[in-house]
């Protein structure tokens, strides 16, 4: 339990500045020294139930919600795998766009992203070994890129969502963040697929050309080129035109998300709108006003795009792409754009964010690998081989490391 006690000490030391946690958990579980995640500490996004704690979901409108009676399914999985749950991390309101007060562990003036803000910041600052987040649009992968950590969003439906407050069930996906890619692969493997798949032939990776990123920062594009060069040492990289047009999918995704969010949270809008933030109110009002035929048309657009993309990419084992157009914005009033991620989320396949290096402003850069639904283990194999070649970020964000006496290594 020394490692767990040290985690609590780190949280007490700097979380008043980082503001990643909303509540700490009571430690009452037994040690399981032979379990795959024994001794690892994990933080849980506050849209997920932990027995004995209320799931506030970052919303003042949920001020009177009772403590959860039981753990969510993902929390039970983690405990059964030996992990120690240390607490709940902050989320944007109902996992949407109204920001938290959590800061980025690389620079307190920068956003950590949203909606899994506290989870990403806690991992980046070395407060926990890994954290659970969710992704309905870009709420896991964007944050990992901004906070200099690795993320694994598995295929849609791989991790159970029982005990998680939904937002848009057509897209809601649980995932993990850790300080290094190998760590998050090990943790996800312990919960789902076991060991990464072993390729019998040289993998093929599609690399969309630069024209697909007209708004990307030159530093990030240069890093993408370097990652491609590293990837080419053990895979066949094939440059291709943009595999799909983002805008129609983003528009359709937002309409589906708004409609489903209203189905889930419309009662709160009707009774407690004054307690809700402006962005979540706008989303729910949009969902309320959408005609059913328009929502069904949006679903048809997303379903057709999903089928078409995976058919066109059938000859590839993965796609190398960007999760963000630039490093974390220097603001706490916005969580940053999710446009690069929304289509991949809608396509339901696994995504792995691989940390890279710092830009000229000393903020992290990252790339991402995507694959078709069900290819989690094979994507993990490619990401696991690539990460040591391109990850030049420290184990812990320098701002946090300067305030901590010790951050245990993952051994």
Buried (B, 14 or more C-beta within 10 A) or exposed (E): EEEBEBBBEBBEBBBEBBBBBBBBBEEEEEEBEEBBBBBBBBBBBBBBBBBBBBBBBBBEBBEEEEEBEEBBBBBBBBBBBBBBBBBBBBBBBBBBBBBBEBBBBBBBEBBBBBBBBBBBBBBBBBBBBBBBBBBBBBBBBBBBBBBBBBBBBBBBEBBBBEBBBBBBEBBBBBBBBBBBBBBBBBBBBBBBBEEBBEBEEEBBBBBBEEEBBEEBBEBBBEBBEBBBEBBEEBBEBEEBEEBBEBEBBBEBBBBBBBBBBBBBBBEBBEEBEEBBBEBBBBBBBBBBEBEEEEBEEBBEBBEEBBEEBBEEBEEBBBBBBBBBBBBBBEEBEEBBBBBBBBBBBBBBBBBBBBBBBBBEEEBBBBBBBBBBBBBBBBBBBBBBBBBEBBBEBBEBBBBBBEEBEEBBEBE
